[in-house]
Amino acid sequence: MKPSKINVLKAKKALFLFPGFRALTWKGVAYCKEKSDIQLINALDTINSNFESHEMIHVKQAESTHDSWFCFYALYLWQWILNFPLFIYGAMMPYYFISFELEAMNNETDWKYPTNGAVYQWKKFNQFSLKSKLKLAKDFKETYKGYGIKWFVRNKIYPIIKNDNDI
């Protein structure tokens, strides 16, 4: 099913997820580790958590990549490969700096964001050079790690793209 045809996220039990990952959204289905997350997503036909909002943002991002799951997953994987040098600041850094994840982390608390038709912020996040990402990853690790990655994205990274400063 094309991403544009998915209006409600459904969840199933994941057979396998890498450590540190809560879920993986594959073709509009969130595969979750925890039964409570599956129940949370399947409980209502509306977004009712930051977690569900985050995963639904990924569905809408796939819609913004030519309404193609293939394009979305290819871009996602390509960005992870390009971000691999960030590994020096932690195993999760290549993942954290994927533009799709940055947009989802930045907007997951706005449960209406995935339905407002403007899920294109990932394109602005994608403008960061590797040099800028390395500087930000180092800054996060050395100064802001205690605040958490989502706080860092909302308060340190997003203001840069919002103002088009030093991308």
C-alpha positions in Angstrom: 0.0 0.0 0.0 1.3 3.5 -0.9 2.2 5.7 2.1 -0.5 8.2 1.0 -3.2 5.6 1.6 -2.3 5.1 5.2 -4.3 7.2 7.6 -4.1 5.0 10.7 -1.0 3.3 12.0 -1.3 -0.3 13.1 1.2 -2.2 15.3 2.4 -5.8 15.5 5.0 -7.7 17.6 8.5 -7.3 16.3 10.4 -10.6 15.8 13.7 -8.7 16.1 14.9 -5.2 16.7 18.4 -3.9 17.3 19.2 -2.9 20.9 18.2 0.7 21.6 15.3 0.7 19.2 11.7 0.7 20.4 10.0 0.1 17.0 10.5 -0.1 13.3 7.8 1.2 10.9 7.8 -0.9 7.8 5.2 -0.1 5.1 2.9 1.6 7.5 3.0 -1.1 10.3 4.9 -0.3 13.5 6.7 -3.4 14.7 7.2 -3.0 18.4 9.2 -4.7 21.1 6.7 -4.1 23.9 3.1 -5.3 24.1 2.2 -2.0 25.8 3.4 -0.1 22.7 1.3 -2.4 20.4 -1.8 -1.7 22.6 -1.1 2.0 22.6 -1.0 2.3 18.8 -3.9 -0.1 18.2 -6.1 1.4 20.9 -7.6 4.2 18.8 -7.8 5.3 15.2 -6.2 8.6 16.2 -2.7 9.5 17.3 -2.6 9.3 21.1 1.1 9.4 22.1 4.4 11.0 21.2 5.6 7.5 20.2 2.7 7.0 17.7 3.1 10.5 16.4 6.8 9.8 15.8 6.1 6.7 13.8 3.2 8.3 11.8 5.6 11.1 10.9 7.7 8.5 9.2 4.7 7.3 7.2 4.1 10.9 6.0 7.8 11.3 5.2 7.5 8.2 2.9 4.6 10.0 1.2 6.9 13.0 0.7 9.5 10.8 -1.1 7.5 10.3 -4.2 4.8 8.4 -2.2 7.2 5.5 -2.3 8.4 3.1 0.4 11.4 2.2 -1.7 12.5 5.8 -2.0 12.0 6.4 1.7 13.9 3.3 2.8 16.7 3.9 0.3 17.2 7.5 1.4 17.0 6.4 5.1 19.7 3.8 4.6 21.9 6.1 2.4 21.8 8.8 5.1 22.8 6.2 7.8 25.7 5.2 5.6 26.8 8.9 5.1 26.4 9.5 8.9 28.6 6.5 9.8 31.6 8.7 10.8 29.4 10.0 13.6 29.9 6.6 15.2 33.0 8.0 17.0 30.6 9.9 19.3 28.4 6.9 20.0 26.8 3.9 18.3 23.4 5.6 18.0 24.8 8.9 16.4 24.5 7.8 12.8 20.8 7.0 13.5 20.1 10.2 15.5 21.3 12.4 12.7 19.3 10.8 9.9 17.1 13.8 8.7 13.9 11.7 8.9 14.7 11.0 12.6 15.6 14.6 13.3 12.2 15.7 12.0 10.3 13.0 13.8 12.1 13.8 17.1 11.5 17.5 16.7 7.8 17.2 16.0 6.5 14.1 17.8 5.0 16.1 20.7 2.7 17.9 18.2 0.2 15.0 17.6 -1.4 17.0 14.7 1.9 17.4 12.9 1.7 14.2 10.9 -1.7 15.2 9.5 -1.1 18.8 8.8 0.3 18.1 5.3 3.7 19.8 5.9 6.0 16.9 6.7 8.9 18.2 4.7 11.2 19.5 7.4 13.5 16.5 6.9 14.7 18.2 3.7 16.0 21.2 5.7 17.7 18.8 8.2 19.2 17.0 5.3 21.2 20.2 4.4 23.6 19.7 7.3 27.1 18.9 6.1 29.0 16.0 7.7 31.3 18.6 9.3 28.3 20.3 10.9 26.9 17.0 12.1 30.3 16.0 13.6 30.4 19.3 15.5 26.8 18.9 16.8 27.4 15.2 17.8 30.5 16.2 19.7 28.7 19.1 21.4 25.8 16.7 22.4 28.2 14.1 23.8 30.4 16.5 25.7 27.9 19.1 26.9 24.2 18.1 26.5 24.0 14.3 26.8 22.2 14.6 30.2 19.4 16.5 28.5 18.6 13.7 26.0 18.8 13.6 22.2 15.2 14.9 21.7 15.8 17.9 23.9 19.0 18.6 22.0 17.2 18.3 18.6 14.4 20.7 19.6 16.6 23.3 21.4 20.0 23.2 19.6 19.6 21.7 16.1 16.1 22.9 15.1 16.9 26.6 15.8 19.8 26.3 13.3 17.5 25.1 10.4 14.7 27.4 11.4 17.0 30.4 11.0 19.2 28.9 8.2 22.3 29.4 10.3 25.5 27.6 9.5 24.0 24.5 8.1 
